Structure formats: C-alpha cells, structure tokens
Amino acid sequence: MANIGYIQVVRHCNHFCGFCSNPTTPYTHTFDSMKVLVDDFVKRGYFGVILTGGEPTLHPELPRICEYARNSGLHVRMITNGSRLADPDFARQMGDAGLQLVHVSVYSVRPEVESVLRGMDGTLPKAFAAVRNAHEHGVEVNINCVINRLNADHLHENIQYWIENHPYIRHFVWNNLDPSMGRAEVNQAQFTPRLR
C-alpha cells in the first residue's frame, strides 16, 4: 500500500456544513511550512500528498505548493468542496501546477438537500462545474460523500447522476459521519443517521 501524506493547508472553510467534524481555527500554513512537509514526505519515500483543509483552495499559494510537490516527485491530490474549481481559470491553474487527482465533496444531487447540508444555497451547480472543469484540465476526479440522515435515503440517486452525467468518474469515497467533534457533535440529532 502506498504511503500518502496529508497537509491541512488551512483550517477554515467557505461552507458551513452542519455535520463537519473539523474544528475551525485561523491556522494557515505558510509556503515554507508546507515545503518542509513535502520534503519530509519525499525523504520518507511517500507516494503522494493530499492537500486538504478546511477548504484548501482558500490558500493563496495552493498552486505553488502543488507545483512544488509535483516537481518533487509526489502524486498530488486535493480534497475540496469545489467552490473555486468552478472557475475554469483556477481549474486550469491547478491542472497546470500538477494536480493529478481531486476529491470533490458532494453530499446530495438534490439541490434543496445539498443546500441544507452545506449551510448555504447555490453550492451544487458550482460542484458540478468543478467536476467538469477539473476533468477538462486533465485532473482525475473522485467524489466524496458523507453519509448522513438527510442523504441516506437517496444515495442511489447520487450514483445514478454521476454515472449518467460524468462517466469518467470511477471512484466514490463514502465517509461515515463523525458525531463526536465540531459542528457534527452539536448537530447530532439533525444529521446522524439512525437504524430503524
């Protein structure tokens, strides 16, 4: 199994998912602090690195650290809500910087459900655009989904949508909700699925 390192580029996010288990803090890596981590991963013989957050695309030096990691020989991945990749120019910039695989988090293909899960309206069209843009700029796309009370009854619709509209997606990551931390702990009753 390949070793893959993680860098939490930033801890803040531009979405407000009610089930998020990540604590929001103002901590942000500098380019130099990320470079130290990349160098350590290379020294340890890691296969790749995942740039994550919070929302990593909020970091102004994300393309630069992506390029540094790729030029250091690492396979570069990113986990994102897709909001910035919806901009074709940013998607091109990340593809040009060496991003090879992106995990776009989409929890429901029903707009009204996705809006509740994200804590804001209008995120689903941006996620769809992010998936298209990344693919068009040579970045492999996976879909992340946190299983929760509001989407558990229609996960099959999500899969059907991706198969019919984005057949190049080959991998789905199904995450369990962690109700013990962050907003997920506070909002357990609203988002934690229960067996009947």
Secondary structure, DSSP 8 states (H G I E B T S, - for coil): ---EEEEE-BS--SS--TT--S-----B--HHHHHHHHHHHHHTT-SEEEEESS-GGGSTTHHHHHHHHHHTT-EEEEEE-STTTTSHHHHHHHHHHT--EEEEE---SSHHHHHHHHTSSSHHHHHHHHHHHHHHTT-EEEEEEEE-TTTGGGHHHHHHHHHHH-TT---EEEEE--TTSHHHHHTHHHH-----
